[in-house]
Amino acid sequence: MTPADLPALGPQLRVGGTDFAIWSAAETMWLCVFEEGREVKRLPMVQQGGIFSLFAPGLGEGARYGFRADRPYDPDAGLWFDPDKLLLDPYATRIDRAYAYDPLLAARRGQGVDTAALVPKAVVEAPQACIPAAPPLFRPGGLIYELQVRSFTMLHPQVPEDQRGTLRALTHPAVIDHLKRLHVGAVELMPINAWIDERHLPPLGLTNAWGYNPVSYFALDPRLAPGGISDLRAATAALRDAGIGVILDMVYNHNGESDAFGSTLSFRGLDARTYFRHGPDGQLINDTGTGNSVDCNHPVCRRLICDSMRYFVEHAGVDGFRFDLAPALGREPTGFSPNAPLLREIADDPILRDRIMIAEPWDIGPGGYQLGQFGNDWLEWNDRYRDDVRRFWRGDPHMLGALATRISGSSDIFRGQKSRSVNFLAAHDGFSLADVTAYSERHNEANGEHNRDGHGENFSWNCGTEGEASDPQVLERRCTDIKAMLSTLFVSRGTIMLTAGDEFGRTQRGNNNAYAQDNPVTWIDWEGRDRDIEQHSMVLSAIRTTYAALIDTSLLSDDQVSWLSPGGQPMTVEEWEASTADALAFRLSPDGPTVCINRSYATVEFQTAERSIAVKARSVEIAI
């Protein structure tokens, strides 16, 4: 079986009613219809070749529904069928409320727990007209701005309160003006698909603030998109009118049903052996650290993933996708392959093949670190860039050569004619940029895991005081170091990424795993932002757009880059290898700017072809 062998799945409106079709390994399935929260119909479906189908006369737009599936129950064999579990249609494009975790959702068969009252219902929608095909606005080499929809605008003073925390806030003129002044090429929206809290969070009084625990690959979370796909469509249109593309962060590597002790919400109850990877012992494989791993090689899963991507391109007009734990998309029985079936199908798809594709190229599975190994048309998050730039500015020895390699496109990783690196200093996962200069250690006590969660090594420093400080010298040094790292990012060749708020000094109070902090820890403090750092970021972004040499993603040979000592002479081997090397200048092309970098704590005089430049301590100077 191939994905093309499958018929149209999901609800299809037609005259007089609605067709339903769903894949399942069940022996018996029912379509359950709800009115005012009550199940009013339970209609048996017809099975043929793994597809259960039904025409429901009189059922039209706005109808609420779910499925029940039955077959002998044997969890150890991957058979979780339980007619007491109401299941979400994987192809449902809308749900009537957000998911809320309840321990009863994990009740075993025979315990007498019907979950219909505990879960949202799918809503039949009339399909909107497809958006006329248009190439992505974003081009590699531009600035990607990563944001979580809710935390981005919860405290924005100019956004009306009823729009804060939703996609509708992204259409507000004040938000768009900020993005334009920063010369953002595309916003990368952290997951907006319907998700559920991990089961350990509610007892701690916490909720999932990021959304990396999806239940649906189609339906948007009503908390972020009260109007469903129309809200995303409107936000994308408003941003495109401003010259800004939209990239969706998609979580296709797992779903929110977790491990053997998790909830039965959709995939698990329909056909766990198809949707999830299992080991020889029949147990769930956990290459994601979340309890399960979606089988991205199975034709049903490949079809679901590609269909959902096409849906967001055709009905919302998005520029592309960033893939969480992307090795899962290409993991075959023998290991990761950039030519795995799903990755080939994405590359060959007439709707998807020109979209921007960005990999987070690692997970915890076998062969999970795949930086540089995705296809030539993919961009990849480059954690080596993040770590090497931080280590340089922290003062680690022997980092000058590594810094030069990262600034010029990471040719040691991306071999070929162009750099596919997404250069970044900080992301949602880890310290904020400001916290890199304020905390030597993580401070995740608020997550309820006794500070054991999150990365232990952050290549960070605290400028003399751990955490909040009042000493003007400490604060000045932190500001200087933040500016130096931002300058380094903006003069780096290739695509760059900022996480929302890092352009003006946002803090997460030392929490480097703030996924469960839907509160002021992650909500961006717009009124308290550092205007000095913000202005610095705006100036840097304007300079970057002026020079093609910085935006260009072509990899450069050694004879195309001028690496100079402060005295204006080509760097010698001894200078490169000196453990205390703190300064260099470079020009990435004859028509590019000369950039002078000074890591030391004293002013350094640089001799350039144009003039002599005094570069202050701990700073980057762009000779325009």
C-alpha positions, 0 to 999 in steps of 0.5 A, a space after each residue: 500500500 502507498 499513500 496514493 492508494 488511500 481514498 479521501 479521508 475525513 468529513 466531506 460535505 455533499 448534497 444532503 449530508 456528509 461522507 465520513 472516512 477513517 483508517 482503523 484496524 478495528 473490527 467495528 466502528 461507529 460515528 457518534 453524533 452530538 448535540 448540546 453535549 449529548 450523544 444523540 446518534 451512534 451510527 455503524 460504519 462499513 469497513 473495506 480494506 482498513 477504511 471505515 466509511 459512512 454517509 450520514 444524511 442530514 448531517 451538515 456544517 457545524 455538526 459535532 462528532 467523534 468515533 468509537 472503535 472496537 476489537 479485542 483489547 490487548 495493550 501488550 500487543 498494541 491493541 487499545 480498542 475500547 468503545 468507551 473511548 470517544 476518538 478524534 478524527 485525525 482529519 478533523 479541521 476543527 474542535 469545539 473546545 480545547 483539550 484538558 487532561 483528566 486521569 480518566 482519559 487513561 482508564 483501561 477497558 472494562 473500568 466503565 469510564 466513558 470519555 465522551 464528556 471529557 474530550 472535545 468533539 470534532 466539528 464538520 466544516 465547509 471547506 474554504 476556497 483554496 488560496 491562489 498559489 504563490 511562492 513563499 515570501 521568505 528567502 533563505 538568508 533572511 531573518 526568522 522570528 520564532 514566537 509562541 502566539 500566546 506568550 507573545 501578546 498576553 502583555 502587549 499594551 496596544 493589543 485589545 485584551 480579547 485578542 491577546 494570546 491569539 492569532 488575531 493579535 498578530 494582525 494588530 498594526 502595532 505587532 506588524 510594525 514591530 516586525 517590520 522595523 526588525 526586518 523580519 522575513 518570516 514569523 515561525 509560529 510555535 505549535 498552534 495545533 490542538 494539544 493536551 497537557 502532559 499528565 504530570 503537569 495538572 497536579 503541579 498546577 502547571 499547563 503546557 505553554 508551548 504546544 509540543 504535545 499535539 492531539 491533532 495535525 489539522 485542527 488548531 487549538 481553540 485557545 489560540 485560534 477561536 475562529 479555527 483556520 480562518 484566524 490563521 488565514 487572516 493572520 497569514 494574509 495580514 503578515 504577507 501584506 506586510 512582506 512577512 511570511 509564516 512558517 508553522 512549527 509542526 510536531 509530527 514525531 509524536 502525539 499527546 497520547 504519551 506512553 502505555 500509561 497515557 490517554 486514549 484520544 485518537 491514534 491509540 484507539 484507532 490503530 496504535 500499531 499503524 500510527 506508532 513505532 513498536 519494538 520487537 517486544 511490542 512496546 512503544 518506542 520512545 525516540 522523542 522522550 514523550 512516550 511514543 514515536 509516530 511511525 513516519 514510514 507507514 503509508 497512512 502516517 505519511 499520507 496524514 502528514 502530507 495532507 495536513 501540510 498541504 491543508 495549511 499551504 492551500 487554506 492558510 497560505 503558509 510559507 513553510 514548516 519547521 519540524 520538531 525532532 525532524 530525524 523522526 521523519 526520515 528514520 528507517 529500520 537501518 537508520 536516518 536517511 534524507 531519502 526516506 519515503 516521507 522526505 521524498 514525497 514532500 520533495 516531489 509533492 507539487 504543492 509542497 516542493 517549493 515551501 520552506 522546510 526547516 529541520 530541528 536535526 536531532 532527537 534522542 533516538 538511535 542516530 538522532 543527531 543529523 545536523 547537516 544531513 537533510 536534503 539540499 533544499 532544507 534549512 537546519 537549526 545549527 546548535 553548533 553555531 549557538 554553542 560556539 558563539 556563546 563559548 567565544 563570548 564567554 571567554 573560552 580559549 581557542 574559539 577564534 577559528 570556530 567563530 570564523 567558521 560559524 560566521 561564514 556559514 559553517 562549511 564544515 557542516 554544510 558541504 556543497 555550494 550553499 549554507 543551509 544553516 539557521 544561525 541562532 543564539 537562543 530558542 524557545 528551548 533553553 535560556 533566553 539570550 539575556 539569561 545567557 549573560 545572567 545565569 551560570 546555572 539553570 533555575 527550573 525549580 518552578 517546573 516542579 522537577 527539583 531543577 533536574 529538567 532542562 539542559 545542564 550545559 548552557 555555555 552561559 555566564 552571569 557577569 559576576 552576579 547570579 540572576 537579578 542584579 542591581 549593580 550598575 557595572 554588572 547590568 552594563 556588562 550584561 547589556 554589552 555582552 547581549 549587544 555583542 552576541 546580537 551583532 555577531 548574529 546579524 553579521 553572520 552569513 546565511 539564515 538567522 533566527 531570533 526568538 521573540 523578545 530576545 531583541 530587547 532583553 527578555 528574561 525567563 528568570 533563569 528557567 531554561 525549560 519553560 514549557 510549563 510556564 504559561 505565566 509571566 515567566 514566558 509572557 513577553 514584558 513589552 512595557 519593561 523591554 530594554 529600549 537600548 538593546 531593542 534599538 541596537 537590534 533594529 540598527 543591526 537588522 537595517 544594516 544587514 538588509 543593506 549588504 547582500 554578502 551577509 544575506 547570501 547563503 553561498 559557501 565561501 572558499 578561504 580565498 574569498 574571505 579576508 580574515 585580518 588581525 587588528 593590524 590589518 594583516 592576514 591572520 597567521 596560523 599562530 594568531 588563529 591558534 593562540 589560546 587568548 586570541 580575542 580579536 579579528 576583522 573580516 570581510 565576506 566579499 569585496 563589496 561587503 562591510 568590514 567587521 571588527 570583533 573585540 572580545 577583550 576587556 580593553 579597546 582595540 585599534 583596528 587598521 582597515 583599508 578605509 581607516 583606523 577604528 577603535 573598537 570598544 571592549 566586548 563589542 562588534 563594529 561594522 565599518 560602513 
